[in-house]
Amino acid sequence: MHKVYSIKKKRYSKKYFVNFVDFTHDSIELGLDVIMKFNITKDLEIEDDVIEEAISEQSVKDAKLAAYNYVSYKPRSEFEVREKLRTKDYSQDNIDLAILFLYEFKLLDDEQFAQSYIEGYIRNKPSGKYKLIHELNKRGVEESLISKSIDKYYPDENALELALLAAKKHLKKVAYKPKEKQKKLTTDFLSRRGFDWDIINKAIDKLQ
């Protein structure tokens, strides 16, 4: 049994410190909604199991909020969200609950993420499909979904145009080098950008 000594607002936070008389239990940090749910007030005597239940509920809420904040900036894959929450030391159970919360409110969708990622990546870094497959793999998207998304959202008909755009930008960086060296460096660059060799050869030929 632990007696509440004080409840003080945490600076720069929406949480409160709940302190106990004579430090019979470490201070805990709870949101106002959790404090109200458990009717925690000054001078209240609380059992250990009630304290642990309040802490557990707060941890679930914190995991959900962290997940929500992470996906609110830009689309994320489920794998990315899980990894982010792991770095914050949330338990596996709380991570699972946070992921379920995102799905329930349609804030997580790996196919939608893949589409957004492909379109955004191509816009900012004209690339071939193999580069995108690699990047989506790194973000934990399932292989079957990657394949489906590449087929659906990668503009194969514009692959040569994308390669030419990427090559022209790169050539500006190596323009001071001999022509043959420029060709090799640009070929290597397009390969790293994930274009297949047929597209690379056509792009190089057009730039001669």
C-alpha positions as a Markdown table, in Angstrom:
| # | Residue | x | y | z |
|---|---|---|---|---|
| 1 | Met | 0.0 | 0.0 | 0.0 |
| 2 | His | 1.4 | 3.4 | -1.0 |
| 3 | Lys | 0.0 | 6.8 | -0.1 |
| 4 | Val | 0.0 | 9.6 | -2.7 |
| 5 | Tyr | 2.0 | 12.6 | -1.5 |
| 6 | Ser | 1.5 | 14.9 | -4.5 |
| 7 | Ile | 0.5 | 15.1 | -8.1 |
| 8 | Lys | 2.5 | 17.7 | -10.0 |
| 9 | Lys | 2.4 | 18.7 | -13.7 |
| 10 | Lys | 5.5 | 17.7 | -15.6 |
| 11 | Arg | 7.1 | 20.6 | -17.3 |
| 12 | Tyr | 6.7 | 20.8 | -21.1 |
| 13 | Ser | 4.5 | 17.7 | -21.0 |
| 14 | Lys | 0.8 | 16.7 | -20.7 |
| 15 | Lys | 1.8 | 14.2 | -18.0 |
| 16 | Tyr | 1.8 | 14.5 | -14.2 |
| 17 | Phe | 4.3 | 13.2 | -11.6 |
| 18 | Val | 2.5 | 11.1 | -9.0 |
| 19 | Asn | 4.7 | 11.1 | -5.9 |
| 20 | Phe | 4.3 | 8.9 | -2.9 |
| 21 | Val | 4.8 | 9.5 | 0.8 |
| 22 | Asp | 8.3 | 8.7 | 2.1 |
| 23 | Phe | 9.2 | 7.4 | -1.3 |
| 24 | Thr | 7.5 | 4.1 | -0.6 |
| 25 | His | 7.2 | 3.7 | -4.4 |
| 26 | Asp | 9.1 | 5.4 | -7.2 |
| 27 | Ser | 7.3 | 8.4 | -8.8 |
| 28 | Ile | 5.3 | 7.5 | -11.8 |
| 29 | Glu | 4.2 | 9.6 | -14.8 |
| 30 | Leu | 0.6 | 9.4 | -15.9 |
| 31 | Gly | -1.7 | 11.4 | -18.2 |
| 32 | Leu | -4.7 | 13.1 | -16.7 |
| 33 | Asp | -7.1 | 10.6 | -18.3 |
| 34 | Val | -5.4 | 7.7 | -16.6 |
| 35 | Ile | -5.2 | 9.6 | -13.2 |
| 36 | Met | -8.9 | 10.2 | -13.5 |
| 37 | Lys | -9.8 | 6.7 | -14.5 |
| 38 | Phe | -8.1 | 5.3 | -11.4 |
| 39 | Asn | -9.3 | 8.1 | -9.2 |
| 40 | Ile | -5.8 | 8.9 | -8.1 |
| 41 | Thr | -5.8 | 11.9 | -5.7 |
| 42 | Lys | -3.5 | 13.4 | -3.0 |
| 43 | Asp | -3.5 | 11.3 | 0.2 |
| 44 | Leu | -5.1 | 8.3 | -1.6 |
| 45 | Glu | -3.6 | 4.9 | -0.6 |
| 46 | Ile | -3.0 | 2.6 | -3.5 |
| 47 | Glu | -2.2 | -1.0 | -3.8 |
| 48 | Asp | 0.8 | -2.2 | -5.8 |
| 49 | Asp | -1.4 | -4.0 | -8.4 |
| 50 | Val | -3.4 | -0.8 | -9.1 |
| 51 | Ile | -0.2 | 1.2 | -9.6 |
| 52 | Glu | 1.1 | -1.4 | -12.0 |
| 53 | Glu | -2.2 | -1.4 | -13.9 |
| 54 | Ala | -2.1 | 2.4 | -14.2 |
| 55 | Ile | 1.5 | 2.3 | -15.4 |
| 56 | Ser | 0.6 | -0.5 | -17.9 |
| 57 | Glu | -2.4 | 1.5 | -19.3 |
| 58 | Gln | -0.2 | 4.6 | -19.6 |
| 59 | Ser | 2.4 | 2.6 | -21.5 |
| 60 | Val | -0.2 | 1.4 | -24.0 |
| 61 | Lys | -1.4 | 5.0 | -24.6 |
| 62 | Asp | 2.2 | 6.2 | -25.0 |
| 63 | Ala | 3.0 | 3.5 | -27.6 |
| 64 | Lys | -0.1 | 4.4 | -29.6 |
| 65 | Leu | 0.7 | 8.1 | -29.5 |
| 66 | Ala | 4.3 | 7.5 | -30.5 |
| 67 | Ala | 3.1 | 5.3 | -33.4 |
| 68 | Tyr | 0.5 | 7.9 | -34.4 |
| 69 | Asn | 3.1 | 10.7 | -34.4 |
| 70 | Tyr | 5.5 | 8.7 | -36.4 |
| 71 | Val | 3.0 | 8.0 | -39.2 |
| 72 | Ser | 1.6 | 11.5 | -39.2 |
| 73 | Tyr | 4.6 | 13.0 | -40.9 |
| 74 | Lys | 4.6 | 10.8 | -43.9 |
| 75 | Pro | 3.6 | 7.3 | -44.9 |
| 76 | Arg | 5.4 | 4.5 | -43.1 |
| 77 | Ser | 5.5 | 0.7 | -43.5 |
| 78 | Glu | 4.5 | -1.5 | -40.7 |
| 79 | Phe | 8.1 | -2.7 | -40.3 |
| 80 | Glu | 9.3 | 0.9 | -39.9 |
| 81 | Val | 6.7 | 1.6 | -37.2 |
| 82 | Arg | 7.6 | -1.5 | -35.3 |
| 83 | Glu | 11.3 | -0.7 | -35.5 |
| 84 | Lys | 10.7 | 2.9 | -34.3 |
| 85 | Leu | 8.7 | 1.7 | -31.3 |
| 86 | Arg | 11.4 | -0.9 | -30.5 |
| 87 | Thr | 14.0 | 1.9 | -30.3 |
| 88 | Lys | 11.7 | 3.5 | -27.6 |
| 89 | Asp | 11.8 | 0.3 | -25.6 |
| 90 | Tyr | 8.1 | -0.5 | -25.7 |
| 91 | Ser | 7.2 | -4.1 | -25.0 |
| 92 | Gln | 6.2 | -6.4 | -27.9 |
| 93 | Asp | 2.6 | -6.5 | -26.6 |
| 94 | Asn | 2.3 | -2.8 | -26.6 |
| 95 | Ile | 3.9 | -2.5 | -30.1 |
| 96 | Asp | 1.3 | -5.0 | -31.3 |
| 97 | Leu | -1.5 | -3.0 | -29.8 |
| 98 | Ala | -0.2 | 0.2 | -31.3 |
| 99 | Ile | 0.0 | -1.4 | -34.8 |
| 100 | Leu | -3.5 | -2.7 | -34.4 |
| 101 | Phe | -4.6 | 0.8 | -33.4 |
| 102 | Leu | -3.1 | 2.3 | -36.6 |
| 103 | Tyr | -4.8 | -0.4 | -38.8 |
| 104 | Glu | -8.2 | 0.2 | -37.1 |
| 105 | Phe | -8.0 | 3.9 | -38.0 |
| 106 | Lys | -6.6 | 3.2 | -41.4 |
| 107 | Leu | -3.3 | 5.0 | -40.6 |
| 108 | Leu | -1.2 | 2.0 | -41.8 |
| 109 | Asp | -1.4 | 0.3 | -45.2 |
| 110 | Asp | 1.7 | -1.2 | -46.8 |
| 111 | Glu | 0.3 | -1.2 | -50.3 |
| 112 | Gln | -0.5 | 2.5 | -50.0 |
| 113 | Phe | 2.9 | 3.1 | -48.5 |
| 114 | Ala | 4.6 | 1.3 | -51.4 |
| 115 | Gln | 2.7 | 3.4 | -53.9 |
| 116 | Ser | 3.6 | 6.6 | -52.2 |
| 117 | Tyr | 7.2 | 5.6 | -51.8 |
| 118 | Ile | 7.6 | 4.6 | -55.5 |
| 119 | Glu | 6.0 | 7.7 | -56.8 |
| 120 | Gly | 7.9 | 10.0 | -54.4 |
| 121 | Tyr | 11.2 | 8.3 | -55.0 |
| 122 | Ile | 10.9 | 8.5 | -58.7 |
| 123 | Arg | 10.0 | 12.2 | -58.5 |
| 124 | Asn | 13.0 | 13.0 | -56.3 |
| 125 | Lys | 15.5 | 10.5 | -57.6 |
| 126 | Pro | 14.7 | 9.1 | -61.1 |
| 127 | Ser | 15.4 | 5.4 | -60.7 |
| 128 | Gly | 14.9 | 2.0 | -62.1 |
| 129 | Lys | 12.6 | -0.6 | -60.7 |
| 130 | Tyr | 15.5 | -2.6 | -59.1 |
| 131 | Lys | 16.5 | 0.3 | -57.0 |
| 132 | Leu | 13.0 | 0.6 | -55.7 |
| 133 | Ile | 12.7 | -3.1 | -55.0 |
| 134 | His | 15.9 | -2.8 | -52.9 |
| 135 | Glu | 14.6 | 0.3 | -51.0 |
| 136 | Leu | 11.2 | -1.3 | -50.3 |
| 137 | Asn | 12.9 | -4.5 | -49.1 |
| 138 | Lys | 14.9 | -2.4 | -46.6 |
| 139 | Arg | 11.6 | -1.0 | -45.3 |
| 140 | Gly | 10.3 | -4.5 | -44.6 |
| 141 | Val | 7.6 | -4.6 | -47.3 |
| 142 | Glu | 6.6 | -8.2 | -48.2 |
| 143 | Glu | 8.2 | -9.4 | -51.4 |
| 144 | Ser | 4.8 | -10.3 | -53.0 |
| 145 | Leu | 3.5 | -6.8 | -52.3 |
| 146 | Ile | 6.7 | -5.2 | -53.6 |
| 147 | Ser | 6.3 | -7.2 | -56.9 |
| 148 | Lys | 2.6 | -6.3 | -57.1 |
| 149 | Ser | 3.3 | -2.6 | -56.4 |
| 150 | Ile | 6.2 | -2.3 | -58.9 |
| 151 | Asp | 4.1 | -3.9 | -61.6 |
| 152 | Lys | 1.2 | -1.5 | -60.8 |
| 153 | Tyr | 2.9 | 1.8 | -60.0 |
| 154 | Tyr | 6.3 | 1.8 | -61.7 |
| 155 | Pro | 6.1 | 3.6 | -65.1 |
| 156 | Asp | 7.9 | 1.1 | -67.3 |
| 157 | Glu | 6.9 | 3.2 | -70.4 |
| 158 | Asn | 8.9 | 6.1 | -68.9 |
| 159 | Ala | 11.9 | 4.1 | -67.8 |
| 160 | Leu | 14.2 | 5.4 | -70.6 |
| 161 | Glu | 13.0 | 9.0 | -69.9 |
| 162 | Leu | 13.8 | 8.6 | -66.2 |
| 163 | Ala | 17.2 | 7.1 | -67.0 |
| 164 | Leu | 18.0 | 10.1 | -69.3 |
| 165 | Leu | 16.9 | 12.5 | -66.7 |
| 166 | Ala | 19.1 | 10.8 | -64.1 |
| 167 | Ala | 22.1 | 10.6 | -66.5 |
| 168 | Lys | 21.9 | 14.3 | -67.5 |
| 169 | Lys | 22.0 | 15.4 | -63.9 |
| 170 | His | 24.9 | 13.1 | -63.2 |
| 171 | Leu | 26.9 | 14.2 | -66.2 |
| 172 | Lys | 26.9 | 17.8 | -64.9 |
| 173 | Lys | 28.9 | 16.5 | -61.9 |
| 174 | Val | 31.5 | 14.7 | -64.0 |
| 175 | Ala | 31.6 | 17.1 | -67.0 |
| 176 | Tyr | 35.2 | 18.0 | -66.3 |
| 177 | Lys | 36.4 | 14.4 | -66.8 |
| 178 | Pro | 37.4 | 12.8 | -70.2 |
| 179 | Lys | 34.5 | 11.6 | -72.4 |
| 180 | Glu | 35.2 | 7.9 | -71.9 |
| 181 | Lys | 35.4 | 8.4 | -68.2 |
| 182 | Gln | 32.1 | 10.3 | -68.2 |
| 183 | Lys | 30.5 | 7.4 | -70.0 |
| 184 | Lys | 31.8 | 4.8 | -67.6 |
| 185 | Leu | 30.8 | 6.9 | -64.5 |
| 186 | Thr | 27.4 | 7.5 | -65.9 |
| 187 | Thr | 26.8 | 3.9 | -66.8 |
| 188 | Asp | 27.8 | 2.9 | -63.2 |
| 189 | Phe | 25.6 | 5.5 | -61.8 |
| 190 | Leu | 22.6 | 4.3 | -63.7 |
| 191 | Ser | 23.3 | 0.8 | -62.7 |
| 192 | Arg | 23.3 | 1.9 | -59.0 |
| 193 | Arg | 20.0 | 3.7 | -59.6 |
| 194 | Gly | 18.5 | 0.3 | -60.5 |
| 195 | Phe | 18.0 | 0.6 | -64.3 |
| 196 | Asp | 18.3 | -2.6 | -66.4 |
| 197 | Trp | 21.1 | -2.8 | -68.9 |
| 198 | Asp | 18.9 | -2.4 | -71.9 |
| 199 | Ile | 17.6 | 0.9 | -70.6 |
| 200 | Ile | 21.2 | 2.0 | -69.6 |
| 201 | Asn | 22.6 | 1.3 | -73.0 |
| 202 | Lys | 19.8 | 3.1 | -74.8 |
| 203 | Ala | 20.2 | 6.1 | -72.5 |
| 204 | Ile | 24.0 | 6.2 | -73.0 |
| 205 | Asp | 23.6 | 5.9 | -76.8 |
| 206 | Lys | 21.2 | 8.9 | -76.8 |
| 207 | Leu | 23.7 | 11.0 | -74.9 |
| 208 | Gln | 26.6 | 10.3 | -77.3 |
